[in-house]
Amino acid sequence: MGPEWTTPEGDASADAPALLLCADWLDAVATLEAASVDLLYADPPFNTGGPREGRAGRFDDSWATVDGWVGWLEERIAATRHALKPSASVLVHVDWRTSHHARLLLDRLLGADHFVNHLVWAYGLGGSSARRFARKHDDILFYAVDPQRYWFDPPRVPATSRRLRGRTKKATDVLLVPSINNMAAERTGYPTQKPLALLDVLVRACCPPGGVVLDPCCGSGTTALAALAAGRRTRASDANPDAVRIARDRLRGAAATIRRDPVLP
């Protein structure tokens, strides 16, 4: 018997707004129904060359070669294709180490003409160097399964010009969202945790209301939390038990709120 998805409370319920699974990406997507996912958001290991550690978790993040990392990712995205709706979108979150490799991989798997955006998440915090420009951004590659059918609701941000003061404008492909500081209430201590504000923008822009968001490397569960808050359904998995434990704890409160005040159809 294969792995089973459960609610944040640990119950089996195929139609629940949020389902969690402790399993490798490959094993998780093998259980999904065909054409059931509206948005794949993947924040895979970045191949930093060593373990990633925080007070609430640890995972290995090293491949012998870049080709090994590319092969690992390619196998998993290819295995997810069956679960994506024709109108689905794909977001792959990477950084300077592998973004160029990931884009070529996605061109190969989905088609270069299915590329939508190269998003830059500019977060500001972090160190600097006397030998190069400071690295202060991640890359999020946005592709559509069908360029004529994908769903998109342009996010809006505060306008900065005097002429538009007090109004909003459509966001650009540079997302100015601060990273999580050490004192932030949402901080879990899990390494690589992304800010809820970033995932809120991505989920609302790229998944239709009531749609299903899949995060197969869910870490601390931020994508799933953003999906529920935005009135979307979520399927979140991770091979790391620490990650799934933290995600489950965070989602229990959110799932209870959904039951009291439904936002899902």
N, C-alpha and C positions, 0 to 999 in steps of 0.2 A: 504494500500500500504506500502511495506517495505522500508527499507533504500535504497538509490540510490548512487552508486559510481559516482564521478565526477572527472574531470581533475583538476590539480592545479588551473586553471583559473575559475573553477566552472561549466564547461560545461559537459553535458552528452555525453560520447563517449566510447562505450564498447571496442573498439580496441586501445585506447590511450596507449602510453608507460607507463604513470603513472596515477593511479586512487586512490582517497582518499575517506574515509568514516568515519563519526563520529558515531560509534556504538560499542556496546559490541562485543567481539570476536565471541560469539555464533551467534549473528544476522548477523555479517559481512560474516561469512563463509557459512551461509545458502543461501546466494545469489550467491555463486560461482558455476560455471559449474563443472561437474564431470571431474576428471583427467585433470585439467587445470593448476596445480601448479607444478613447478619444484623444488622449495626450500621453505620450511617453516622455517623461523627464528622467534623464539618467545623469547622475553625478558620480561617475565611477572613480576608483582610485586613480590618482594622477601620475603614478609611476615616479614618485619622488626619490626612490632609491633606498628607502628604509622604513621602519615602523612609524605610524602616526599615533601619537599618544595624547591623552587628556585625562583629567581626574576621573572621568566616567567611562573610559573605554580605550581600547587599543586595537589597531589592525595593521597587518603588514601591507606595505605599498611599494613593492619592488619586483621588477621583472628583470631577467638576465639581459634582455635586449629590448629596444623599442619595438622591434618586429614582434616580439613575444607579447607585448602589451596590445599591439594592434590586432594580433590574431585572437587574443582573449576577447577584446571588445567586438570584433567582427562576428565571431561565433554567436555572441549573445544578442546582438542587434538582429542578425539574420534569424535567430530562433524566435524573436519577438514579432516578426513581420506578420505571422498568421493572426495575431491577436489585435492588430491595428485595423480600425475602420478605414474605408477608402477616404474618408474625410479627416483622418487623424493627422496630428502634427507630432514631430519628434524634436526634442530639445536635448542636446548632449552638452554637459557642462565640463569643460576642461581648462587647462591653463597653458602657459607659454611652452611647456615641455612637449606637449603632444597635440596642440590645436591644429597644426598643419597636417599632421598624420590623420587625425580624426576627420578633418574635412575631406581629404582624399578618400578615406574609407567610406564616408557617407555618400560621396559622389558615386562611388562604385556600387554600393548597395541599393541606394534609393534613386540615383540619377542626378547628374549635375544640374539638370533643369528643374529639379525638385527643391533646390536650395532657395530659402526665403530670406534669411538674415544671418549675419555674423554679429551677434550681440556682444557688447562689452560691458561687463559689470565692473564699474570703477568704484572701489571701496575705500581708498584713502589710507587706511591704517597699514602698519607693517614697517619693516626696516628700510634702510637706504644703503647705497654703496658708493664708494669713491671711484669705482671702475665702470659704472654703467648707470643709465637712467633707472630710477627706482621702479620696481615692478609692483604696480598697484591695481592690477585688474585681472579678472578671469575672462574666459571666452565661453559663450553659449551659442552653439551652432543650431540653427532653426531650419528644419526641413519639413516638407509636406509630402504625405503619401501620394496625394493627387493635387498638383498645383492649382487645379481648377475648382477644387471642392473643399479645401481646408477652411476651418472656421477661424475667424480672427476678429477681435474687438479691440481697436486701438486704445491702449491705455493713455490716460491724460495726466499731465504733471503741471505744477504751477508755472505760469508764464513769468519770465524774468525781465522782459522789456518794459519800459515806462508806458508805452502805448497800451499794453495788455495787462497792466498791473491789476491784480486781484482776480484775474481770469486764468483759465487753463489752456494748454495746448497739447497736441499729440506728442507723445514721447518719441525720442529718437532712438537709434540703435545703441546709444551709450546710456546705460542705466546707472544713475548716481544714487546708490543705496549704500549707506555706511555699513561696514562689517560690525559684528556683535562685539561690543566692548566688554571688559571683564566684569563690570558691575550691572550689566543688562539683566532684567528679570527673566528674559527668555533663555538665557544661557544655561545649557545643561552640563557643560564640561566635556561633551563628546567632541573629539577632534573633527575638524572640517565642517562643523555645524554652520549652515547658511542662515542668514536672517529671514525671518518670516515676511518682512516687507518685500524682499526680492521675489520670493516664491508666490506671494499674493499677486504681484504684477504679472508674472508669467502664467499662472493658472488662469486668472481672469481674462487675460488676453488670448490665450491659446486653447482653452477648453470651453465648450458651450455649457451653459447652466444645466445642471443635472447630469452632465457627462462624467466619464470615468477617467481618472488620472492614475497612471501606473508609474511607480517609482521603485525600480528593482534594486537600487542601492540606497535604501531610504535613510541610513544613518540614524540621526536622532528623531526622524519623523516630521521634519518641517514641511515637506511637500504635502504630506497627508493632512497635516493640520491646516495648511493654507487651503487645500481643496475643500475640506469640510466647512471652513469659515465662509468660503465663497459659494456654497451651495452645489458643490460637485461631489461625486463619489470617489473613493480612493482605494487602490490596492497597493500596499507597500510591503516590500520584502527586503531582507538583508541576510547575508551569510553569517554576520557577526551577532551572536546572542546578546551582547551588551547593547548593540544598536536597537534590536527589536524590543528589548526590555524598556529602554528609555522611550522609544516611540510609543509603546503600549501605555506607559504611564502618562505621557503627554496627551494621548488621544482619548483616554478614559473620560476625562473631564469634558472634552469637546463633544464626544459622542453623547454624553448625558445631556448636554445643552441642546443638541440636535433633536433628541427625543422630546424635550420639554417645549421647544420652539422650532418646529420643522422648517427647514429652508429648502428641502429637497422635494421634488415632485413624487 
